[in-house]
Structure formats: C-alpha cells, structure tokens
Amino acid sequence: MQEFVQHLSELNPLWVYVAVIGIAYIENIFPPFPSDVIVVFAGSLVGIGTIDFTLALLLATAGSTLGFMTMYKIGDWFGDSILEQGKIKFIPIEAVHRVEKWFGTYGYLVVVANRFLAGTRAVVSFFAGMAELSLFVTTLLSFMSAFIWNFLLLLAGKKLGENWERIAEYLETYSTIVTAALAVVGLFFLVRAVYRSRRRPSEPPLS
C-alpha cells in the first residue's frame, strides 16, 4: 500500500481523483480494500494544494454510495437464492429470516452507521437489499453516511499533512477492534440460531 500511495503522489492529480472514486467503489464490494487510507492520503494532498477538497469529497462519497448500492441490488436480486435456498449450509434459513426481519425494523439506522462499521459495509448493503428497504431512502442515507465519514477522513489528512500515516495507523486499529466486536456479536447470534433450529424438531408438539 505504501508503494501504491507513493506512486499515486507522483501522478497527475486527475489520476488521484480516479483512484479516490474507484477505490471507494471497490471497497464496498470487497471490504478489506483500504479505501479509507487513500481518502486520508488525498486529504494530505489537499493540504499542499495538489487536489481540491470539495471535488475529492464528492468523488469519494459518490464512489462509496455507488458501491453500496451495487451490493444493495445484488442482495435485492440474488439474496434469496443465495441464502434462503440453503446454498450456504452453515447459515440456517431461520437465521436468514430473522436478519431480514431485523433489517426491516432497524435497517435504516444501520445504513446511516454503515460507513463507521469497518469490515461489514458490504454485508450491510447486501442485507439492506435483501430486506427490500426503500431504494430512494437507502441511497440517500448511504450517501449521507459516506459524506460525513469521508469529510472527516479528508479533514484529518489535510490537517496532518505529511504525517497522514498516523491516521492510517489509527484507522487500522479502529477497523480491527470494530470488526472483531461485530464478528463476536454475529457469531453469537449465528450459534444461537443454529442451536434453536436443531433443537426445535425434538420438542414435543403443543397440545
């Protein structure tokens, strides 16, 4: 990544803009992709006058929103066939239905927070589509979430300038903690759902 950033800094500013929107888009499809680091680096370039803050913010937000909505449509079109037909054996259908129902109630709040939930952005957008949340509202909320997050990253990179890598280190730590916490919570609910689905057939019918 350091070599990529170094190479990017030597290119025409146009390619920096292309990288910002392209990587922001890809990161929503393949979450490990480090788009946040690139946005922070872009902020450092804003600080020295190489690129424009507003344009970088709009491009990063557009890329994030387009990536989010791509996964939303994948969840809308193919979510049922992928999960409900049992193609992923270790996830019981009951758990899938429970997540869909939960998203129907709290999904919009999760969409607002999705940019701050490192490592789960593609999952959030996928289930938002699968739960058939409003396309317009989901697009608007995902745009707002990405706008706020990218604004903070660009501002941090601009303020730190050449020391922008400090923010990248904090982001890595933040991402690790948040992802680990969400994985533990998700594993807990998955295990509980599996346990309940296996236990239910053995329970006597109600009289």
N, C-alpha and C positions, 0 to 999 in steps of 0.2 A: 504493500500500500504506500509506503514512503517513497518508493521509486516511482510509482504512478503519480503521486502528488507532485514530486519534483519535476517529472516530465510535463505535467499539466501546467505548472507555473511558467514553463518556458514557451508555451504555445500562445498563439493569438487568442485574445480574450473571447472571441467567438466560440472557440472550442471549449473554453471554460464553461460558458453558458450551455453548450451542448451536453457536456459532461454532467452538469448540475441537474438538468431536466431528465436526461437519460438514466442516470444512476438513481435518482429519486423515484423514477418509474419502476425500474428493475427491482429495487429494494422491497417494493410492496408485493412482488411476485416471488422473490427469493429473499426472505427476511435477513439472512446473515450478511447480505451485501451492505457494505458500510457507507450508506448514503449520508448519514449524519456527519461523518468525518469530512466528506467532500464539501458539505454545506458550511461547516466551520472554517475549512480552508478557504472557501470562497469569501467568507467574511473577512479573512485576513487580507485578501486581495482587494476587497472594498476599502479597507483601511489605508492601503497605499495608493488608491486611486486607479487600480487596473480595471476593475469592473464596477458596474452600478448596483447599489444596494437594492433599489426597488425592482429592477429587472431580475436580479438574481433571486429575490424573494418570490416574485411572481412565477418564475420558471420552476423553482424548487417546489413550490406549492402546487403548480399545475401538474408536474410530474408525479408528485405524491398522490394527488387526487385521481389522476388517470389510472395509476397503478392500483389504487384502492378499488376503483370502480370496475377495473378489469377482473379482479378477483371476486368482486360482488356478482358480476354477471356469470362467472364460472360457477359460483355457488348457486345462483338462481337457475342456471340451465342444467347443470350436471350434479349438483349436490345430492339430490335424491338418489340418483343412480349409483353414485359413488359410495354413499354411506348407508342409505336405507335398504339397499338390496344386499347388504352384508358382504360387500367386497373387501372390507377391512375387518377381518374376523375378530380382532381383539376388542372392537368397539361394538357393544350391544346396541341393537336398534332402539331399545328403551332409552338408552343414554342419549342417542341422537335426537329423539323426540323431546326429551327433557331440555336439551340445549336449545332446540328450536323454540320451545315454549318460553324458555327463559329469555331468549333474544327478542321474542315478540313483546315481552314486558319491559325489559331493560336495555334492549339493543341500541336505542338511540344514545343513551348515556355512554355506552361502551364505545360507540363510534366517535363521540366527542373526545373521549380519552385515548383513542387508539394510537395516536402519534406518540403518546407518552408511555405506551406499553411496549417496550422494546422486545423484539423477537416474536411477537404474536400478531403483528399487523395483518399479515396475510390470512391468519385464522379468523380474526375479527371480521374482515371484509367478506370472507367465504361464507361464514355463518349468517352475516347480515343479508347476503343474497339468498341463502337457503331459507331464511326465515321470511323472505319477501318483504323486508322493510321498504318503505316508500323510496323509490329511486330518487326523486327530487330532494326529499329531506335528507336522505343518506348522503347524497352528493354535496349538499350544502354544508352539512355537519362535518364531513370528512375534509372539505376544503377549509373550514374554519379551524379545525384541529391542526391541520398541516400548516396553515398560515401562521398560527401562534407559535408552534414548535420551530418552524424554520426561521421565523423572525428572531427568536431567542438565540438560535444557533449562529445566525449571521451576525447578530449584535455582539455575541461573545467573541466570535472570531475577529470582528472589527476592533474591539476594544483591546484584545490581547496581541494583535498583530503577529509578529514573528514568533510569539510564544503560544500560538494557537494550538500546538500539540498538547498543551496542558489540558485543554478542554477535551481533546480526543481521549486522553487517559481517563478523565472523569467519566466520560460517556461510556467507555468500555466497562468501567466498574459499575456504573449505574445499570447498564444493559445486563451484566452478569447477575446482579442482585435481583432485578425485576424479573428476568427470565426464570431464574431459579425459583423465586417465590411463586410465580404463576404456574410453573411446572409442578411444584409440590401441591398446590391447590387443585390443579387439573387432575393430577394423579389420584388425589384423594377421592374426588367425585367420580372418576372413572372406576376405581376399585369398588367404591360403594355401589355403583350402578351394576357392575358385573356380579357382585355378591348378591344383590337383590334379585337380579334376573335368574340366577342359578338356584336361589333358594325358593322362589315363588312356586315352581311346579310341584314341589314336595309338600307345600302347605295344603291342608285339607280344605275342600270347598266350603263356602259359607252355607249354612242351613237356612 
